[in-house]
Amino acid sequence: MPRLATFVTLLALLFASSEPVSADTGVSTFNDFSSQSGVACAGFSPDNSQGTNIFAAALGDLSPLWTGARCEGTITASDCTGTGSCIDCTGPACPDEEQCGQCFNISCASSLDGETTGSCSDTVIKVKIVDACPSTHPENFCKIAEFGGDVPADQACEASGVNAFDIATTARSLLSSFQGNLNINIESTSC
């Protein structure tokens, strides 16, 4: 009987010392980081590939995962054409994005656009935050209906409280066979 009690005690200690894995959900759009001119995260290459099987990503500054000060900038209709694009497309500074360089595991949960053709893969990819998707950037807010565009707010980093990731286009086919944007599962991980 003492061996059984010792075994049960060891099991209890093992499970008590295990930290729970934090998992979230959110949405993913896709972007070609290598074609961008500016990078919000100083010291990080703006390439789609961030190392072996690690993809570049930007985090929306309205996301609950965002830490640090929000990106600077103002949302003004005068920056928009009224048809979904911007006139002065210079963006705000993001001086205090504390997620820069952090990694997340991402997997597909479903089609964000309600696609019925295609499916999620079982693949989990790793992304590294190398940029921001600021709500106050005219290339984002000018796309939504409020400013004449037709892009849903959660697909333009404009939906408050949504864990929004803009992920390298090179990762899209690994996550799913859907053609549009995705609902995703998110888990913090080491780089």
C-alpha positions as a Markdown table, in Angstrom:
| # | Residue | x | y | z |
|---|---|---|---|---|
| 1 | Met | 0.0 | 0.0 | 0.0 |
| 2 | Pro | 2.8 | 2.5 | 0.7 |
| 3 | Arg | 4.0 | 2.1 | -2.9 |
| 4 | Leu | 0.5 | 3.0 | -4.2 |
| 5 | Ala | 0.4 | 6.1 | -2.0 |
| 6 | Thr | 3.8 | 7.2 | -3.1 |
| 7 | Phe | 2.8 | 6.7 | -6.8 |
| 8 | Val | -0.4 | 8.7 | -6.3 |
| 9 | Thr | 1.5 | 11.5 | -4.5 |
| 10 | Leu | 4.1 | 11.6 | -7.4 |
| 11 | Leu | 1.3 | 11.8 | -9.9 |
| 12 | Ala | -0.4 | 14.6 | -8.0 |
| 13 | Leu | 2.9 | 16.6 | -7.8 |
| 14 | Leu | 3.5 | 16.0 | -11.5 |
| 15 | Phe | 0.1 | 17.4 | -12.6 |
| 16 | Ala | 0.3 | 20.2 | -10.0 |
| 17 | Ser | 3.6 | 21.5 | -11.4 |
| 18 | Ser | 2.5 | 21.4 | -15.0 |
| 19 | Glu | 1.7 | 24.8 | -16.3 |
| 20 | Pro | -1.5 | 25.1 | -18.4 |
| 21 | Val | -1.0 | 25.9 | -22.1 |
| 22 | Ser | -2.5 | 29.2 | -23.0 |
| 23 | Ala | -4.5 | 29.1 | -26.2 |
| 24 | Asp | -6.5 | 31.7 | -28.0 |
| 25 | Thr | -8.4 | 32.1 | -31.2 |
| 26 | Gly | -8.4 | 34.9 | -33.8 |
| 27 | Val | -8.4 | 35.7 | -37.5 |
| 28 | Ser | -5.6 | 35.6 | -40.0 |
| 29 | Thr | -5.2 | 37.6 | -43.2 |
| 30 | Phe | -2.1 | 37.0 | -45.4 |
| 31 | Asn | 0.5 | 39.5 | -46.6 |
| 32 | Asp | 3.8 | 39.5 | -48.6 |
| 33 | Phe | 6.2 | 40.9 | -46.1 |
| 34 | Ser | 9.1 | 41.0 | -48.5 |
| 35 | Ser | 7.4 | 43.6 | -50.6 |
| 36 | Gln | 6.8 | 46.0 | -47.7 |
| 37 | Ser | 9.0 | 49.1 | -47.3 |
| 38 | Gly | 8.7 | 49.7 | -43.6 |
| 39 | Val | 9.1 | 47.4 | -40.6 |
| 40 | Ala | 7.6 | 48.2 | -37.3 |
| 41 | Cys | 10.0 | 45.9 | -35.3 |
| 42 | Ala | 13.5 | 47.3 | -35.5 |
| 43 | Gly | 16.1 | 44.6 | -35.9 |
| 44 | Phe | 13.8 | 42.0 | -37.6 |
| 45 | Ser | 14.1 | 41.2 | -41.3 |
| 46 | Pro | 10.9 | 41.9 | -43.3 |
| 47 | Asp | 11.2 | 38.6 | -45.1 |
| 48 | Asn | 8.4 | 36.1 | -45.3 |
| 49 | Ser | 10.8 | 33.5 | -43.9 |
| 50 | Gln | 12.1 | 34.1 | -40.4 |
| 51 | Gly | 14.2 | 31.0 | -40.2 |
| 52 | Thr | 13.6 | 27.3 | -40.8 |
| 53 | Asn | 9.8 | 26.8 | -40.9 |
| 54 | Ile | 9.1 | 30.2 | -39.2 |
| 55 | Phe | 6.9 | 32.7 | -41.0 |
| 56 | Ala | 6.7 | 36.4 | -40.6 |
| 57 | Ala | 3.6 | 37.9 | -39.0 |
| 58 | Ala | 2.1 | 41.2 | -38.0 |
| 59 | Leu | -0.1 | 41.6 | -34.9 |
| 60 | Gly | -3.1 | 43.9 | -34.9 |
| 61 | Asp | -2.7 | 46.7 | -32.3 |
| 62 | Leu | -6.4 | 46.2 | -31.2 |
| 63 | Ser | -5.7 | 42.6 | -30.4 |
| 64 | Pro | -5.9 | 41.4 | -26.7 |
| 65 | Leu | -2.5 | 39.8 | -27.3 |
| 66 | Trp | -0.9 | 43.2 | -28.1 |
| 67 | Thr | 1.3 | 44.6 | -25.3 |
| 68 | Gly | 2.8 | 48.0 | -25.1 |
| 69 | Ala | 1.5 | 51.3 | -26.3 |
| 70 | Arg | -0.9 | 51.4 | -29.3 |
| 71 | Cys | 0.5 | 52.6 | -32.6 |
| 72 | Glu | 0.4 | 56.4 | -33.0 |
| 73 | Gly | -1.7 | 57.9 | -35.7 |
| 74 | Thr | -5.2 | 59.2 | -36.4 |
| 75 | Ile | -8.1 | 57.9 | -38.4 |
| 76 | Thr | -9.3 | 60.6 | -40.8 |
| 77 | Ala | -11.6 | 60.3 | -43.8 |
| 78 | Ser | -9.4 | 62.8 | -45.7 |
| 79 | Asp | -6.8 | 60.0 | -46.0 |
| 80 | Cys | -9.3 | 57.8 | -47.9 |
| 81 | Thr | -10.5 | 57.8 | -51.5 |
| 82 | Gly | -14.0 | 56.8 | -50.4 |
| 83 | Thr | -13.6 | 53.6 | -52.5 |
| 84 | Gly | -11.5 | 51.5 | -50.3 |
| 85 | Ser | -8.0 | 52.8 | -50.8 |
| 86 | Cys | -5.9 | 55.6 | -49.3 |
| 87 | Ile | -4.7 | 58.9 | -50.7 |
| 88 | Asp | -1.8 | 59.5 | -48.2 |
| 89 | Cys | -0.8 | 56.0 | -47.4 |
| 90 | Thr | 2.0 | 56.8 | -44.9 |
| 91 | Gly | 1.4 | 55.0 | -41.7 |
| 92 | Pro | 1.7 | 55.7 | -38.0 |
| 93 | Ala | 4.7 | 54.8 | -35.9 |
| 94 | Cys | 4.5 | 51.8 | -33.5 |
| 95 | Pro | 7.2 | 52.7 | -31.0 |
| 96 | Asp | 6.4 | 50.3 | -28.2 |
| 97 | Glu | 5.2 | 47.0 | -29.7 |
| 98 | Glu | 6.4 | 44.6 | -27.0 |
| 99 | Gln | 5.4 | 41.5 | -29.0 |
| 100 | Cys | 8.3 | 42.0 | -31.5 |
| 101 | Gly | 10.3 | 38.9 | -31.9 |
| 102 | Gln | 7.8 | 36.6 | -30.1 |
| 103 | Cys | 6.6 | 33.5 | -31.7 |
| 104 | Phe | 3.2 | 31.8 | -31.9 |
| 105 | Asn | 1.9 | 28.4 | -33.1 |
| 106 | Ile | -1.0 | 28.9 | -35.6 |
| 107 | Ser | -3.4 | 26.3 | -36.9 |
| 108 | Cys | -6.5 | 26.7 | -39.1 |
| 109 | Ala | -9.9 | 26.4 | -37.3 |
| 110 | Ser | -12.2 | 27.3 | -40.3 |
| 111 | Ser | -12.7 | 29.6 | -43.2 |
| 112 | Leu | -13.3 | 33.2 | -42.1 |
| 113 | Asp | -15.2 | 34.0 | -45.3 |
| 114 | Gly | -17.5 | 31.0 | -45.0 |
| 115 | Glu | -16.0 | 29.1 | -47.9 |
| 116 | Thr | -17.5 | 25.6 | -48.5 |
| 117 | Thr | -14.8 | 24.4 | -50.9 |
| 118 | Gly | -11.6 | 23.6 | -49.2 |
| 119 | Ser | -10.6 | 22.5 | -45.7 |
| 120 | Cys | -8.2 | 23.1 | -42.9 |
| 121 | Ser | -5.0 | 21.0 | -42.8 |
| 122 | Asp | -3.7 | 19.5 | -39.6 |
| 123 | Thr | -0.5 | 21.5 | -39.9 |
| 124 | Val | 0.6 | 23.8 | -37.2 |
| 125 | Ile | 2.9 | 26.6 | -38.3 |
| 126 | Lys | 5.2 | 28.9 | -36.2 |
| 127 | Val | 5.1 | 32.7 | -36.8 |
| 128 | Lys | 7.3 | 35.4 | -35.5 |
| 129 | Ile | 6.1 | 38.9 | -35.0 |
| 130 | Val | 8.1 | 41.3 | -37.2 |
| 131 | Asp | 5.6 | 44.0 | -37.8 |
| 132 | Ala | 2.4 | 45.6 | -36.6 |
| 133 | Cys | -1.0 | 45.9 | -38.2 |
| 134 | Pro | -2.0 | 49.3 | -36.9 |
| 135 | Ser | -5.7 | 50.3 | -36.8 |
| 136 | Thr | -4.6 | 53.9 | -37.5 |
| 137 | His | -2.8 | 53.1 | -40.7 |
| 138 | Pro | -4.9 | 54.4 | -43.7 |
| 139 | Glu | -4.1 | 51.2 | -45.7 |
| 140 | Asn | -6.1 | 49.4 | -43.0 |
| 141 | Phe | -9.0 | 51.7 | -42.0 |
| 142 | Cys | -9.7 | 53.0 | -45.6 |
| 143 | Lys | -10.6 | 49.4 | -46.6 |
| 144 | Ile | -13.6 | 49.1 | -44.3 |
| 145 | Ala | -17.2 | 50.1 | -45.1 |
| 146 | Glu | -17.1 | 53.2 | -42.8 |
| 147 | Phe | -14.6 | 54.8 | -45.3 |
| 148 | Gly | -16.0 | 53.4 | -48.6 |
| 149 | Gly | -14.4 | 50.0 | -48.7 |
| 150 | Asp | -15.8 | 46.5 | -48.7 |
| 151 | Val | -13.4 | 44.7 | -46.4 |
| 152 | Pro | -14.8 | 43.4 | -43.1 |
| 153 | Ala | -13.3 | 45.2 | -40.1 |
| 154 | Asp | -11.8 | 42.0 | -38.7 |
| 155 | Gln | -9.9 | 41.5 | -42.0 |
| 156 | Ala | -8.3 | 44.9 | -41.9 |
| 157 | Cys | -7.0 | 44.8 | -38.3 |
| 158 | Glu | -9.9 | 47.1 | -37.3 |
| 159 | Ala | -11.9 | 44.9 | -35.0 |
| 160 | Ser | -11.2 | 45.7 | -31.3 |
| 161 | Gly | -10.8 | 42.6 | -29.1 |
| 162 | Val | -10.0 | 40.2 | -32.0 |
| 163 | Asn | -6.6 | 38.5 | -32.1 |
| 164 | Ala | -5.7 | 39.5 | -35.6 |
| 165 | Phe | -2.6 | 38.2 | -37.3 |
| 166 | Asp | -1.4 | 39.2 | -40.8 |
| 167 | Ile | 0.7 | 36.1 | -41.8 |
| 168 | Ala | 3.2 | 35.6 | -44.7 |
| 169 | Thr | 1.4 | 34.4 | -47.8 |
| 170 | Thr | 3.9 | 31.6 | -48.1 |
| 171 | Ala | 2.2 | 29.9 | -45.1 |
| 172 | Arg | -1.4 | 30.0 | -46.5 |
| 173 | Ser | -1.2 | 26.6 | -48.4 |
| 174 | Leu | 0.3 | 24.9 | -45.3 |
| 175 | Leu | -2.7 | 25.9 | -43.1 |
| 176 | Ser | -5.6 | 25.1 | -45.5 |
| 177 | Ser | -6.9 | 24.7 | -49.0 |
| 178 | Phe | -9.3 | 27.7 | -48.5 |
| 179 | Gln | -8.6 | 30.6 | -50.8 |
| 180 | Gly | -9.6 | 33.3 | -48.3 |
| 181 | Asn | -8.8 | 34.4 | -44.8 |
| 182 | Leu | -9.0 | 32.0 | -41.8 |
| 183 | Asn | -10.3 | 31.6 | -38.3 |
| 184 | Ile | -7.2 | 30.4 | -36.4 |
| 185 | Asn | -6.1 | 28.8 | -33.2 |
| 186 | Ile | -3.2 | 30.6 | -31.5 |
| 187 | Glu | -0.7 | 29.4 | -28.9 |
| 188 | Ser | 2.3 | 31.2 | -27.5 |
| 189 | Thr | 5.6 | 29.3 | -28.1 |
| 190 | Ser | 9.3 | 29.9 | -28.0 |
| 191 | Cys | 11.2 | 30.9 | -31.1 |
